[in-house]
Amino acid sequence: MMMTSRSLAVVLTVATLMAAPDIAAAQPAAPPVAPGTAPASAADATKRAEALVDKAKSLYLEGKYHEAEEALRVAWELNPTFDVAYNLGNTEYQLKKHKEAATYLSFALRHWPLLKGVAKLKPNAEKWLAESRAHVGALKVSVTVAGAEVLVDGKGVGRAPLEGEVFVDPGEHRVEATHLDYEPASQTVGVAKGGTAEVKLAITPVKAAPQASVGVKTEGGANGSFAGAGGPAVAQPLAPVEPPPGKNWVPVIALGAASVVGLGVGIGTTVASNNASGDAHTQSTAIIEAGAQCVRPEASWVGPCEKVRSDASRADTLGNVARVAYIASGVLAIGAVTYALWPKSKRTEPTLVLPVVHSSGAGLAVMGAW
């Protein structure tokens, strides 16, 4: 997990600021974007989160835990890293919100970095988690199909496989698993304070609806009959079936080849984006281990900090290019399949299926006569 130097600095300097909601394996939704504005980049979201953590630090030190909690929850939505979870878990712990404290603190401990500077804070998180855990119950949920949505008491907590336990209030809870291609499954379990309940949900594929049988007229009998449980029947075809008209396969080949090219571009830019992100992470870690930071860097660290920002921006740009390439590849593939399966019209006008890709999305343009 990549961690900014600013948010790490907050953890190191605010050892008393920290406790947690039902996040399990789910990632929080991005904050809404005002109409007419572009969505914030990853770098912008990180900066906003850092500012909110600074604000929460001041509020916490003033004893305004509720206001600090509100700021940290927004910071978590913008930048869900271990240090934000640690601070938020501590704050929830101070508010005696044990379920939320256990959730965020367990996340922080699962993603704790191997850095000497934060090792001394880990016992705090373990102590707060143990105390909060004693007041709530925990559910260990497993589902037979990956990607199924898991709900506890009707509230989504993530998709299978969940990363950790789901912390709940003591008592009975209904756990469900749903998937578009599978029948849903559910189980009601009871869990005691400080206890753990294991829930295993097996979901099965949705069965196709049976097709209505067609009656077949049989030989024999004055009035005739329909085949049933009796002897063999001789089928009487109602009408001859015309063979399907020929199809021009050149567009299918062209669209398929273009789809492969788009996929290759997507993979290449994804690799480049990951490399840039890795460079930014390596440089950021080096700065942190050297005891510096990039919010107000000293003169000797201005260059390295600019390199971190440049690599992060490049990774974001390449990631966007990769997404457009994957979308274009998918659209071209859909165009090829659509053209291949589309029945040819008996009229003389041709049917054209053309991909349309632009900066805000992609689609297909179908032209012809029906």
N, C-alpha and C positions, 0 to 999 in steps of 0.2 A: 504494500500500500504506500503510495507516495505521500509525503508529509511536508508541508511548507515550513520554512524556517521560522516564520512569524508565529504560527500556531504552536510550534514546539516551544518557542521562547515563553509563551503564555503559560504552558504547563510547568516549565521549570521555575518560573518566578512566582506562580500562584499555587503553592503546594497545598493550600487549604481550600482552594476552590474546586469543588466537585459534587452526582447520583441519578433516572430513567424510563418510555412507552413501548408498546408492542412492536418491535422492529423485526425480531427473529431474523429471517434471511431476506426480508423485503427491503428494497432500496426506496428511500423517500421520493415522492414525486417532486419534480422541479417546481419552483415558485411560479405563479402566473405572470405572464408578460403583458404589459399594457398595450392596448391596440395601437398599431402604427409604429411600434418599436421592435427592434430586432432582439432575439433572445440573447441573454448574456453568455459570453464565452466562459470556458472553464476558469481562465485566469481572473475574469471579472468576478465570478462567483466566489473564488478563493479570497480575493481581496475584501469582498463584502463580508464574508464569514469572519475574517481576521478582525475587521472593525467591530463586528458584533461581539466577538469574544473579549476584545479590549473593553467594550462598554459593560459587558457582563462582569468583568473583573472588578470594575469600580463599584457596580451595584452590589456585588457580593460582599465586598469589604465594608460597605455601608449597612449591611444587614438586610438589604432589599432582595431577598431570595426569589420572590415571585417575579420581580422584574428581570432579575438575572436569568431565571429559568426561561422566560419568554424570549429573551435575546439569544440564548444558547440553542433553543429549539429551532429558531430560524437559521442560525449558523449551521446546525446539524443538517438541515434540509439542503443548504448550499454546499456544504463540504463535510460529508460524513466520515471523518477520520477518527483515529483512536483517541487523540488528545481532546477533541470536542466532546466525544463520548465520555471521557474521564471527567472533564469539568462539569458536564451536564449531569452525569451520574452522582457526583458529589453534591451538586445543588439539590437534586431530587432527594438525596439522602438527608440533607439538612431540613427539607420540607416534610420528611417522613412519608414520602411517596415511595413505599418499598418496592412495589411492582416495577415502576419506572426506573428506580435506582438500580435494581437487579438487572434489568434489560440492558441499560447503557453500560454499566460497569462490566458485565460479562462480555459485551462487545469489545470494550477497550482491552480487556485482558486477553481475549482471543487474538487481537491484532497488535499486541504490545511489541514495539520495535526492539531490536537488539542494540540499544544505544546506552552507553554508560551513564549519560546525563539524566536519564529518566528512570533508571533502575531503582533509585531510592524511593520513588513514588509508588512503585508497584505494591508494596505491602499495605499502603493506604487503601488502594482499590480492592485488594483481597479482603481486608478487614470490613470495609463498608459493604461489599457484596455478601459476605457471610452473615452480617447482621441483618441486612435487608432480606436475604434468602430465607431466614428463619421465620419471617412474617408472611410469606407467600407460598404458593404451590408452583410446581414446574411441570410442564408437559413435554415429553419427548415424542415427537410426532414423526412417523415414517409413512411414506406412500409408495405403492408399488410402481408408479409411473412418474418419472421425472417431468417437471414442468406443470404438474397439477397444482391448482391454487388451493391453499390451505386456509380455512376459516375457523375461528374459535368464537363461538356465540354469535355467528353471523358476521364477524369482522375479519377481513383478510389480514393474515400475518405473514404472507410470503408464498413462494412457490417451492415445491419439493425439488430437491432435498433441502430442508431447512438447515441453516448454518448452526444453530444452537437450540437451547431450550426456549420454550415460550412460557413466560412467567404470568401467572394468573392469581386472582384472589382465591382463597380456600373455598371449597364447595364443588358443586356439579357444573360441568361445562360440556357443551356440545361441540365436537370437532368434526369438520367436514372436509372432503376433498372433491374438487370438481375439475373436469377437463372436457373440452369441446367434443372429443371423440370417444369419451368413456362415460359409463353410467356413474353418477355420483355415489359416494359412500360416506357414512357418518357413524359416529360412536359417541355415546354420552359417558363421561367418566367423572369420578369424584376424586378430589385431591385434598389432602389435609395440609394444615399450616406447616411449612417446612418439608413437606413430602414431595414425591415425584410420581407421576403416572405416565406409563408408556402407552402410546396409542399407535396401532398399526392398521392402516387403511388400505384395503385391496380394491381397486377399481377395475371394472371389466369393460371391454370394448362395447360400444353401442351396437345393438343388433339391427341389421337392415330389416325394414318392413317387408313382410311377405307379399309377393306379387299375386294378384288375383288370377286364378286359373281360368283358361278359356275352354268352353265346351267344345267337344269334338263329336261330330255326327258319326254314328256307326251304321254299318250295313245290317239289314235284316229288320223285320217288323213292319207292319203296314204303315204305322205312323212314324217309325224311326225312333231313336232314343239317343241319349247322351252317355258317353263313356263314364263309368263309375267304378264301383268295386267289382263288377262282373268281368266277363271275358275280354279278350283283346279288341281294340277298336281300330278302325281304318280311318285315318284323317282325311278330310275333304278340304283341300286348299280353297280359300275363298277367292283369291285372285292371284295371278302371277306377279312376282316381284321383279321389278326392273333392276338390272345391275347398276351400281352407282356410276355416275359419269367420271371420266378421267380428271385428274387434278395436276396442275402445274406445281412441281415441288421445288422450283428454283427459289421462290421467296422463303420457303421453310429453311432451305440450306443457308441462304444469305442471313436471315435473322438469327439462326442458330450460331453461325460463325461470329456475328457481331456480338452476340451474348457472351460467347467465350472470351472475346477480346475485352469486353467490359469487365468480366470477372477477373481477368488477369491484371487489368489496371487497378481494380479494387484491392486485390491481394498485394500488389506491389506497393501501393500507397499506404496500405495498412502496416506493412513491414517497416516502411520508412517512418511512419508516425510512431510506431512502437520504439524504433531506434532513437528518435528525437526525444521521446518521453523518457527513455532510459538515460540519455545523456543529461537531461535536466535533473533527473532524480540523483544521479551520481554526483553532479556538481553541487546540488543542494545539500546532500549528505556531507560532502567534503567541507562546505562552508560551516555547517552546523558543528561538525566535529572539531573545527578549528576555533570554535567559540565566537564566531561572527554571526551576523544576521543581515538580511537584505531589505529590511523596512527602511532604516536610515543607516545605510552602510558607511563604514569608514572609507576614506579615499582609496585605500589599497584593495578594497573589496568591490568597488563600483563595477569594474570590468567583469569579474566573475558573476556578479549578480545580474548584470545585463545579459550575460551569456545564458544564465538559467531562464530568464524571462523570454529570450529569443527562442531557445529550444522548446519551451512550453508552448509558445505561440505557433511555432512551426509544426509541432505535433498536433495541435488543434486544427490547423489549416489542412494538413494532410489527412487527418481523420475525416474532415468534412468532404474532401475530394473522394476518399474511399467510399463513403456512404453514397454519394451521387453515382459512383461507378457501379456499386452493387445494385442500386435501384435501376439504373439503366440496363444492366445485365438481366435483371429479373424481368423487366418490361419486355425486352427483346425476346427472352425465352417464352414468355406468355404469348407474345405475338406469333412466334413460330408454332406453338401448340394450337393456338386459336385458329390459325390459318389451316393447319393440318387437319383439324377436326371439323372445321366448318363445312357443311354440305355445299357442294357446288350448285349454283343457280342454273336453271335450265335456260335462262335468258342469255343473250350474247354479251351483255355488259360484264366486264371483269370486276372482281372484288379485290380491293387493295387494303392491306393492313400495314400501316406505317407507324413506327415508334415516334413518340414526341417526348423529348427530354429538354427541360429548361432549368433555370436556377432554383425554382421553388418546388420542383417535383418532376414527375414523368407520367406518361400514359400512352394510349394507343389511339390512332385515328383510323377508323374503318370506313372505306368509301366503296360504294357499289349500288346495285339495284336489287330489291327483293320484292 
